Amino acid sequence: MIDLDGIAGIRDGIVPPAIYSDPELYQLELENVFGRSWLFLAHDSQLPKPGSFVQTYMAEDPVLVVRQRDGSVKAFLNQCRHRGMRICRADAGTAKTFTCSYHGWAYDLGGDLINVPAEDAGYHGEIDKARWSAHKVPRIANHKGFYFGCWSESTPEFADYLGDMAFYFDAVVDRWDGGLELVPGTSRWVIDCNWKFASEQFASDMYHAPIAHASAMLALTEDPAFQVFPPYEAPGRQFAGDGHGSGGNWLPVFPIPEPTFGPVYTEWLAANKEEVFRRIGAERAHKVWAHNTIFPNFSWLGQAATMRVWHPRGPGQIEVWAWTFVPRDAPDEVKDAIRQGNQRTFSPAGVFETDDGENWSEIQRVLRGWKARSVPFNVQMGLGHEERDVHGLPGKTNHVYAETAARGFYQRWSDLVRGLSWERIRELDERREAEEVRPA
């Protein structure tokens, strides 16, 4: 396995490529990274009434997320305590109970074991059903209708875990008086690449856009003068904090460019922009719009109305689960325009999505070589030029064409995968900030 001491200083921007392919390291990630982080579970709109449920994953662990009869939300491992079969095999729906299809053990909406077939004959009335309930996700946080779960009791509370990232997250999810909803249905596809390639790109990388997506822009517009990706000298920032990150250029106008979503949405957006300005501020609405990642694997792209989780499936594969998000109170024709725009751009067959997946999977193929796995990567763009609380943006930022957020992502990953306590991580963070961030 890779030398863990060798990744302690990854914030300097020297990344050993073996971190994307080492199978033993991957097992440590499951326990120390995903097992000690807050992971996205579901949105309110996916759980409309008591008994509503979705089946999802926390890394590779299947979990059920269920709306309780009192309106609260609980989550538990989708694993029967008898022989380990899934309690529920449906992706989503409404239920009163969950019954294992192997031996019939039944669980209520909270995951408590309530029925064991042949209990008297087989167990002589001696089984303690309370002891054999489904394993519960002990901590669940609700942030503006987005539910996150965490296995670890030592991980900071979600608000503290989110930190300054709340400013950037809320700029997307808190724009509308009626809130957001996810379009029903989950798009799922598999990419043969390590999960960190996707999470890191959405946290940090605007640098690839004018190159990797050049042909996609030609497909979206016949106007050669139109540029959805401004040149490298254009204004923009990226944020980095506690492993989370976001990046984007500042838009000169508020509406999303028409070639992406068409006039129905952009005209409605322009007509209703004052609502957005009232809720999050005009400057924030113009500056906070592009791609983001809440560490470790929940990402979104504001202008493309997509949210997704990069579910790890071994060191060399991810299963992408993606949703289109829309303003809940928008007219149906606007929601449909957003959905269609998302399908053209960041769906499994979208012109931008396929560009990204091709790059990530090709990198993973290169890493099959033993020499390729030993040649370090340079993630040093903008190193030493970080600032704090500038340009009306809280936290540590840099020019949009930098890799500050990527370095933050890998440093948080390194701290966790090496098993450092959260208390120790906070101590190190304070020391790092004093060393690397310029005063505003």
N, C-alpha and C positions, 0 to 999 in steps of 0.2 A: 504493500500500500504506500501511497505518497507520504513523504515525511511531513507530519503535521507542523513541526516547528518551522519548516521552510515556508509556510503560508502565513505566518504570524504577521509579517510586514507587507502584506499584499496591498495596503493602502498606498504604497510607493508606486503602484502601477505596473509591477512586474508580475504577470499572472502565469503560473505553470499550467500548460494545457492539459496535463494529466488529470486536473480536477474535473474535466468534462467526461472522463471515460473510466475512471478507477472504480471497479465494482465494490471494493471494501469501503472506500470513501463514501459511496452512495448509501450504504447501509448506515453509516454514521450520520449522513444527512437526514435520513428518515427519522432517526431518534433525536438527534441533537438540534437540527434546524427546524424541521417540520413539527417535531414533537414539542418544541418550546416556543413556537411562534403562533400568532393569531392568524387563522386561516379563514377565508371567505366561505360561508356556508350557503346562504340563500338571501333573497330579497323579499320584502313584505308582499309584493305583488305575486310571488310564486306560492304564497300560503294564504289564500284569501279567506278561509273560514276554518273553524275547528275541525280537526281531522285531516286537513290538507297536509300533504307531505311531499318532499323531494328526496331522492336518493342521490348522494354526492360522495365525494372523497375528501379525506384529509390526508394528503399525499397518497399513499397506496391503501389506506384504511377506508373501507366503505362505511358511510354513516347515513342514518336517516335523520332528517330535520323535519320536525312535526309541530304544527300549530296545536296547542293544547285547548281544552274546553274553556279555560279561563282567558284565552287570548294570548298567553305567553308562548314562547317557542322553546322547545327542548331538542336535544340531539343525542343520539346514542349509536354505538357501534352496530352496524347491520350484520350481526353475527349471533346465531343461536348459541346459547351456553351449553347445549347438549353435545353436539358434534361439529359446531362451527359453520353450519350452513347459513346462507343469508336468511334473515327473517322475512325480508320483502324483496321480491325480484322485479317489481315494477319501478320505472324511473320516477314517476310522480302520480299523484291521484288524491283520493280522499278515502280514509279508512276509519273504522272504529277500533279494530285490533289488527295485529300483525301475527300471522301464523306461519311457522316454518314448514316448508313443503316436504321435509325429510321425515320427521317423527311427530310433527304436529304441536310442538310446544308453542304456546300463544302468549303474546305480549300486548300490553295496553299502549295508549298513545304516548306515554312517558317512558316506555321501555321496560316496565315492570312485568315480570313473569306472572301470569294470571291463570294459566291452565296447562296441566301436564296430563296427556292421555294415559289412562290406566294408572293413575296415581296411587290408588289403594293397592291394586294387584302387583304393580311393578315396584313401587317404592314403599309399600306398607304404610302409607300416610306419613312417612318420616322425612320427606324432602322439604327443605326450607326454601320456599319459592322466593322469598325476599333476598336470599343470598345469591340466587341464580338469575337475577334480572340481567338485562342487557347492560353492557358497560356504558355508563353515561359519559358524555362530554361534560366535564365538570364546570367549565366556564364558557358562557355565551354573552356576547356584547351586542347591543343594537345601536348602530350609529346611523341615524336618519333613515331607518328602514333597511339597512344592510346588516345582516347578522354574521358575526365572526365567532369562531370557536377556538378554544385552546385547551390542550391536554394538561399543560403544566400549571401548577399552583404558584410557582415562583416567578413566572413571567409577569412583567408590569401590567397594570390595568390597561385596558385598550386605549383610553384617552392618552395615557402617558406613552404607550407604545407607538401611537400614531404621531404624537408630537406636532411639529410644525407642518407635517403632511396634511393635517386636518384643513389648513387653509387652502391647499391645492385640491384635495378631495371634495371639499364642500363647494368649491367654485364650479364643479361639474354637477354634483348631486343635489345642490340646494339652490338652483337657479330659479325654480318655478314654485309658485304658491301651492300648487297641487302636488308637488313632488314628481318623482319619476315612476315609471313602471317598466318592467322587462317584457318585451314582446314574447308571447307564449312560444315555448319550444326552445330547445337547446341545440345549437349546431355543434357537432363533434367531429373531430378528425385527428388523425395520428400523424406526427412528424418524427422522423428518425433523427432526433437531435437531443442533446442534453437540455434540461429545463432552464438552466442558467442563461443560455444564449437568448432565449425569448424574454425572460424576466429582466435581464440586464438591458436589452435593447429598448424595451418599453420604458425603463427607468431613465435612460440616459441618451440614447443614440439618435440624434438628428443628423449626424454627420453622413450617414449612409443615404439619406433620402434623395438628394439631387442626382445621385449616381444609380443606386439600386432601383429607384422607381421612375427613372426617366422615361422608359417606354410606356409605363402605365399612364403617365400624364399625356402622352401622345394619343393614347386610346380614348382619353376622357374629353379632350377638346381639340377642335380643329384650328383654334387660334394660336399660332406659334408665339405670340407675344404674352400669352397668359402663363403666369408662373405661380403655381400653388406653393412651391418651395422657393423662398427668396434666396438670393445668392449668399455666399458665405459671409459677406460683411454685413448682412442684415441684422437688425437688433433682435435680441432674444436672450433668454436665460435658461439655465437648468438648475433645479433645486436638488439638494442631497441632504438627507438627514435620517439617522438611525436605520440605514439600509434602504429606506424608501427613496424614490426619486421621480422627477418629472422634467420634461424638457419641451421647449417649443419656441418658435419665432413669434414675435408680437404682430398681431394682425393689424393692418392699416384701417380696415373697416370691420364692423361687427359681423355681418352675415357670413355664413359659410359660402365659399365660392360656388357659383351655380353649376359648373360642370360636374361637381361631385354629387349633388343631391337634387338639382333641378329647381325651377322657380317656385313651386308650390311651397316647399319648406323654407327656402331663403326669404321669400316675400313675407311669409307668416312670421319668421324669426325677426325680420326687420321691423315689422309692425308691432311686435310685442317685446322689443328689446328693453323698453323702460321698466318692465317688470323685472327683468334680469338685473338691470342697473340698480333698482331699488333694493334688491335682495343681497347682491354681492358686490356692488359698486362697478362703475363703468370701467375704471382702470383694470380692475381684476378680471372683468369679463373679456377684455381685449388681450390680456397678457397670459392668462391661464387657460389653455385650450387644448394642448396637444397630448402626448402620450405620458403615462404615469404607471408606476408600480408601487403597491403597498407590499413591502417585503413579507414573505418571500415570493409569492407567485400569483397575486391578484393584480391584473393590469386593466387599463382602459385607454381609449383614444377618443378624446372629447369630440373633435370635429367629425369623426366617423361614427359616433354613437355606438361604439362597441365596448363591451366589457368581457373579460375572459379570465379563466384560471388555467394555468399551465400545469396540469396534473402529471407528476413524474411517473414514468413507467420503465424503471431501470435507468442506468446511467446514460443510455443512448437513445431514449425515446420519450416523447411526451404525448399525452392525449389532451388536445385543446378543447375546452368547453367554452363556447362563446354565446353571448346574448346581445341583441340590439336593445338599447334603452331609449325611451321616448318620454316627453313631458306627458304626465298622466291626463291633463285636461286639454291637450291639443286636439283639434278636429281629426276625425278618422283619416281624411285624405292627407293630412300632414304626417300622421304616424305612418301611413303607407308609403309616403315619399321617403321618409327616413329609412324605413325597412328596405326599400328598393335601393336606395343609395348605399346602404351598408352591404347589401348583397353584391353590388358592383365593385366594391372597394375592399372590404375586410371580412368577407365570408370565405368559406373553404375554396371557392373558385374566384374570389375577388382579385382584381388586377394588382393590388398592393400586397395582399396576403400571400399570394403565390410567390412573389418576389422574395419575401422574407423567408418563407419555408424552404425555398430552393437554396438560399445562402446558408441557412443553419444546417440543413441536412448534408450539404456538400462539405462544410467544415467537419462535421462528424465523420464523414467518410475519410477525409484526409487524416483524421486522428487515429485511424486504424494502424498507421505506420508507427513503428517503435521510435524512429528518429523524430517524426513529427510531434510525438507526445513529449519530447524532451527539449524542444526549442521554445523558449518563453515568448509570451505575447506582450506587446507594448500597449498599456492602457494609461498613458501618461499625458494625454492631451489636456492642456490647461493646468497642469500640476504646478502648485505654488501661486496660483492666481485666484484662489477662492476668496470670496468676500462674504460678509454677513449683514443681513438686514439692509439691503440696498435696492434701489429701483422699486420701492414699494412692495417688495417680496420678503417675507420673513425667512429666517434660517440661512443656512450656508448655500450660496449660489455661485455660479460662474457663467461665462458666456455660453450660449446654447451649443456652440461647437467646442465642447470640452468633454472630459470623461470623469468629472467630479462625482456625478451620481453613480457611475459604474464602479469607481473606486470605493465609494461608500457602501454600495451593495456587496462587493466582495469582502470588504472589511467586516461587515456585520456577519456575513456568511462564515468567514474565517473564525471569528470569535465564537460563534455558536457551534460550528462543526468540531472545534477543538475542545468543546465542553466547558468553556469558561462560564462561571456563574453570571447571572444578570447583574449582580452587585459589582462584580469585578469589571464587567463590560462598561458599566456607567463610570467607574473610576478611570478606565482607559479612555473613554470618550472625552472626559473633561480635559485630560492631559493632551489628547490629540488636537482638540479644538484650540487650545492655547498655543500649540506649535504651528498650526497650518493655516489658520484663517486670518486674513488681513482685517483690521478694524474698518468699519464703515466710514 
